[in-house]
Amino acid sequence: MSKIYVQPLIHESFSDFVDFADENMFNLEIATFAYANVYDADWHKILDEHEERISAFKGKISFHGAFQDVLIHSSDKKIAEVSRERVFESLEVAGKLNATQVVFHGNFNPLVRNDYYRKNWVKRNTAFWSEVLEKHEFTILLENTWEPTPEMFKELLDEVKSSRLKVCFDIAHSNVYSKTTFCEWADALGNKISYVHISDNCGEKDQHLEVGQGKIDWQEFTKVIEEHQISPEIVLEQVTLEQTKQSLSYLEKNRIYPFNYF
């Protein structure tokens, strides 16, 4: 089975991405329901359309859960409860779409520089994701966004101790927000990095550029994967199908993971 996923970001382009994935035996990460405006609209209709469109899809399906302002670690009980509802709502939709893996953001705020905040993040995330894993059979993939180092994720994974809690490493987020290299993330997390979001940027903001159009060192990315002997699945996170195709072409032409073994 292919390690490559493509990701339609908006439901208007969903059908074209499904056709492309089917034709190339790729997998699909459904990201339509990652955004709050979809849940605030007639999302049941959008869900019905998605279910119908993927009814004959042969690849694997993963799902990007709601992430905007989702703070399950909030000390404000009302905010934490609304965040919980969004997560469980996402998991309900993911189940209807036959996803086996669901991505959620860690949403750790590095600007809050005190020990209580960090310990509270680990404590509340430990309790919450342990609950989720007891209720559901999904693999949960926590994605780095603003986290400057991997230590918070490592502490959380060590506390939960579940083979179904893993990491979605977003290399573009790391290039903008992290103080540490991919090698250091891999040193800390190893094969818990089972899934990687791939896009490029110039280091100043998250641009979702085609691979090779920014400043990320893709040869170094491949070298780290080889040296750490990990084999994550990858997700192309470009906005359009044409940009996705360009990224795939760049990866293959330059023998970048997962094309480094061909």
N, C-alpha and C positions, 0 to 999 in steps of 0.2 A: 504493500500500500504506500502511496506517495506521502512524503513528509511535507508537501507543499499545500498551503491553504491560500485561497484568494478571498478577499473581503470586500463585498459591496457595502459601501458606507450609507447609501441612501436607497430607499426602496424603489425609486424610479428606475435604477439601473440593475436591480436585483436579477431580473430574468436573463439579461445578457451575461452576467457573471456566472449564473448557474449553467448556461449553455457552454461557456468557455471552460468551466471546471469539468463538466461532463466530457467534453471533447478531448481534454488533455489528461483525464483521470486524476485531477487534483481534488482537494477537499475544499470545504466551504466554512468560513467563519461568518456567521450572521451577526451584523453589527447594527442593523436597523433599530433594534430596541435598546440601544445603549443610551439613547437621548431622551431627556424628559419630555420634550415636545411631542414625541410619539405617544407616550402614555397619556398625555393630556388631550390627545386627539382620539379618533375612532380606531384605537389600536387593535380591537378585535377583528375589524374588517381587514386591516393590514396583515394580521396573523393568519386569517383564513386564506388570503391571497398567497402568502408565503407557504403555508401547508400544501396548498394545491400545486404550487410550482415545484416543490421539491419532492413530491410524492414518488417520483421515479428516480430520484438522484441516487447514484451508486456510491459516492464517496462518503467520507466521514464528515460529520457536522459538529462544529463547536459554536459557541454563542457568547457574544459580548454583553454582559449585564449592564444595567444602569450604573453610571458612575458620577454624574454631575451632582456635586454637593452631597454625595452619600457619605455620611460620617457615622458609621456604627460605633465608633469609639468616642463619640461626643459625650461630654459630661452633662449636657442638657438632655434630660430624659425624653422630652418631646421630639427633639431633633434626632436622637438615637432611634426612637421608635418609628418615625417616618422613614428613616434610612433602612431599618429592618424591613419595613413593608415593601420598599422598592426592591430590595434584594430578593425577597420571597416572591414578589410579583415577577421579577426577571426569571427566577427559577421555574415558575409555573409555565411561562412562555417557552423557555428552553426545553422543558419536558414535552410540550406539544409539538415542538419542531424536531424531536428525536436527537437532540444534542447530547453528547457524552461528556463534554468539557465546557465549563463556563468561566469566563474571565471577569474579574472584578478588580478595581483599583485599590491600592493600599491607602491612598489619600492621606499619608503622613505629612504633616506640615513642618518642614525643617526650620521655619522661622520662629517656632515656639521652642525656645532653647532652655528647657528645664527638665530635670530628671522625672518629675511627676508626669509630665505629658507623655514622655516616651514609655514609661512603665505602664501608664494607663492605656496607651495604644496597644501594647503587647497583651495586657491583661484582658481588655475588652474584646480584642480580636480573637484571642485564644478561646474565650468562652463562646463567642458568637459562631466562629467557624466550626468549632467542635459540635455545636448544636446543629448547624447546617448539615454537616457530614453524617450525623446520626439520622437525620430525617430524609436525606436524599442520597442517591447513588452516583451523582455526578463527581467528576474530578474538578476541584476548584483550583483555578489558576489566578494567583494574586499578581497583579501587574504593577511594576514600579512606575511612578509618575514623578513626584518631586523628591523622593527619598534620595539623600545624598550618598548613602552607603548601604550595603546589603545587610548590615548587622540587625536591623529591626526585623527583617524578614527571617533571618536565621534564628533569632530568638523565638519568633512565633512558630516556625516550623518545628523547632526543638520542643516547644511546649505542647503542641498539638499531636505530634508523633503519628501522623496519618500518611499512608502512601497515596491518598487522594487529595492531599493539599500540596500543590506545587507552585512553581513560579513561572509567570509569563514575563520574560525579560524584554522590555521595549528598548531597543538599542538607540532609537532616536531620542526618547525621553532621557536616557542616560547621558547622551551627548550634550544635552542642554542643561540638565539639572544636577547630575551626579558629580561628586568630587573624585570618584574612583573609576578606574578603568574596567572594561569588561573582564579582563583577566582577574582582577580582584573580586569581582562579583562571582566569577566561576570558581575561584579559590574558596570562597565562603559557602557557596550554595551547591556546587558540583552538579550532579545529575538531577537535582531538584529543579534546575532550569530545564524544563521539558518542552518549552514552547517559546518562540521568539517572534516579536512583532518587528517587521523590517520596513523601514523607510529612511530617507536621508534628510539631513538639514545642515545648516552652516554653523550650528552651535549657539545661535542666539534665540531661536524659537522653534517650536515644533511645526515643521513645514509640510511634512508628508511628501517630500520630493521623491522622484524616481531614484532608485539606487544608482550611485555614481554621479549624481547631480549636486551633492553637498560635500561635506568635509569628513565624513565618517571613513575610517580606514577599514575597508572591507577585507583586505588581505590579512590584517591583524585579527579581525573577527574570526576568519577561517582558521588561522593559526591557533587561536585560543581554544576553539572547539576541538581541534585535532589533539592538542597537547593535553587537554583535560579529559579526552576520550568520552565526550558527551555527544548525544545525537538528537538535539531538540527538533521538533516540528517547527516549520517557519510559516509566517503569515505575511503576505504582501499587503501593506497598508497604504496603497495609493488611492487617490480619489476616483480616478477614471479607469476603465478597462484598458484603454490605450497606454496609460502610464504603468499599469500593472504588467502589461506585455513587455514594455520597455525595460522594466526592472528585471523581469525574468531573463530577457535576452542578455542584459549586462551580467547577471549572476553566472549564466551559462558560459558566455564568451570568456569571462575572466576566471573561470573555475573557482568561484566563490561558493562556500557551503550553501546548499547541499550538492552542488555540482562539482565539488573538489575531488570526488572519487571516480569521476567518469573519464 
